């Protein structure tokens, strides 16, 4: 088909504009791809490993720790040996919950006063976690609750939140539930860690 | 040639040069951006590799038979170091640092800290890399079993292990 001279010129111009448009589209796509790579970058392997491992190890260590003789739990006449935080103290706490004179009245590491087992458990946990996770500027949340045998609403024993805690919307890892069977029911302990 | 045509040609030429100039500027920006990105990606990769090494070294330290709480043939306790072992491990690790432990830990520093009942520290291994620029610390909370306490049962202290690897 023979086109007039002007028409040929405008066709070439149209082609040029189309090429320009394609280039712009390609550039925008490339930019978007770069942005997506930055935005979708997941947490590093080490970060996840540290968060998971640290929450589990911290929780297991807190539960295993025995109260030292300095806390003078002995003096309150609870027998030989020193109590284990995740066993004797918790058990005593739920057994004498709401009672002013429980068997164990150990001296708290922060207040240095004889405390009810529940308060002592909270103070000890707070102290231990603060000396480790707190000193590394980690945000964490520790919760301990009693699920009584009657199946009523769980009773909150201890709740420690540092740096605003770790709500489910944040990237967090949990130690998993550390259940302790006691005479009063099941005590569930959990530690959440979010950087 | 008509003067009008010449001016139009000049105009088109200037237009083409301007477009080419902008194009090359954009290309230059693109290249600079790409190289910057590559540079940071390379650094990130290096950091990631260092992080992986830190993880591996920490795991090796946590499960070292020389340190872990064991009782006869029973399963060793997780995240637990025996203070009796810790007391003598530093000397053993130092004596065999180059011919055995270097292959396991490479350039690193391993320290165990006790925070409860009293503050205490054991420096188990240290091998610094000459000219090292970066170090990656990893912490893990552990219990410290003390079999020599006055109590009839073993006492468990609270502490942490700090592993620093050098790049």
Interface residues (C-beta under 8 A of the other chain):
Chain A: X27 X34 X44 X45 X46 X47 X49 X50 X53 X54 X56 X57 X58 X60 X61 X62 X64 X65 X66 X68 X69 X70 X80 X81 X82 X84 X109 X127 X128 X131 X132 X133 X136
Chain B: X26 X37 X47 X48 X51 X52 X54 X55 X78 X79 X80 X115 X116 X117 X118 X136 X138 X139 X140 X141 X142 X143 X150 X151 X152 X153 X155 X156 X157 X158 X159 X160
